[in-house]
Amino acid sequence: MSEQDLDAFRAETREWLEANCPPEMREPVRDEDDIYWGGRKATFKSDAQKAWFEACRDKGYTVPAWPKEYGGAGLSPAEAKVLREEMARIDARPPLSSFGIWMLGPALLHFGTEEQKKHFLNEIARGEIRWCQGYSEPGSGSDLVSLQTYGEDKGDHWIVNGQKIWTSYADKADWIFCLVRTDKGDKYRGITFMLFDMENAGVTTKPILLISGNSPFCETFFDDVKVPKSYGENIPGYVGEINRGWDVAKYLLGHEREMISATGGGDRATSLGAAMKRSGDLDPVLRGQMAMFDVDALAFTAMSEKFLDEVKVGKAHPAQPNMMKYAGTELNKQRHELMMSAGGSRSLEWDSEETGGGKPSRNWLRTKANSIEGGTSEVMLNVISKRILDLPGA
């Protein structure tokens, strides 16, 4: 696409956003209800949220880079980047948040059958289905490949028994993409990447309360859950090949780590310098630390864009998501540390209306989990040292 064509697309996009993004959808997210996740149990918080979602859904802008036949807009990488920039320019909220978009979708695009992609990806793009991720187990976190949830082969289906932990929003999800051992004789080539309904008999969830006082996490239990091997002609109930789910799992983990790393990015909406203006007089040293943070966050955003461009032309290092995840995690923790310092003793408040029920302190405590979820920081550093820096093992 020529620069002239891209400029025309930018002008058209800017005009469309001005006409379709309500003012309320340009305000900062204040609470969980400000985020629309879709799914069969979903409700809209406001008419503005509904209008913004439906406009983007109809335009293909919930998943703008996906092909049109899968519910996207079929935008080129350059056009998708322009759309991201124009949405950031007006501080537009994402019209739809979804693990289906961030994690399962890319895995299906890479490994799924054509019929499987048309079936599931369109549901994801239209916000009709909400997914959760069944990866970690009580004894299998960083060493995920040691997972023990087992699927017994019954011909046209499996009977699954086991437990998952840290399954975000499992209590609100419609379906789960789940790693299940289907061959106990092979650690790596004995796992299948299954897809099944959370309302299947035998699936139960239990919320996990974090130190912040709330949590999206759950324990998920499978007791003789029947998982079909097919949901129709050429629509398997698993992604990739049976017993080769570890290949899919590794691919998806890269996208999960990119998603977590994005919390470290910088823009007008997350600038601590802008927030500082609303906080009144601050210690000069703290002001300097905030300014340095904003520079680091913007540099991280530029690095993220570079990485995405490298992915699109096949030049990205396979361990780059680990680097992005670690750097983004550290930046997000630093952001909330500085915000706590700026708020002084008021930031330690836990329940008052003035602080939104202790939002600063609860969010600060929540960031501690960033170092664990999606792969611990220690594991990320090990991968970076071995795969990127080529350092010898211990």
Secondary structure, DSSP 8 states (H G I E B T S, - for coil): --HHHHHHHHHHHHHHHHHHS-GGGGS---SGGGS---STT---SSHHHHHHHHHHHHHTTTSTTS-GGGTS----HHHHHHHHHHHHHTT---S---HIIIIIHHHHHHH--HHHHHHHHHHHHTT---EEEE--BTTBSSSGGG---EEEE-SSEEEEEEEEE--TTTTT-SEEEEEEE--TT-SSTTEEEEEEETTSTTEEEEE---TTS--S-EEEEEEEEEEESBSSTT-BSEESSTTBHHHHHHHHHHHHHHHHHGGG---TTT-HHHHHHTT-S--HHHHHHHHHHHHHHHHHHHHHHHHHHHHHTT---TTHHHHHHHHHHHHHHHHHHHHHHHHGGGGG--S-TTTTTTHHHHHHHHGGGGGTTTS-HHHHHHHIIIIIS-----
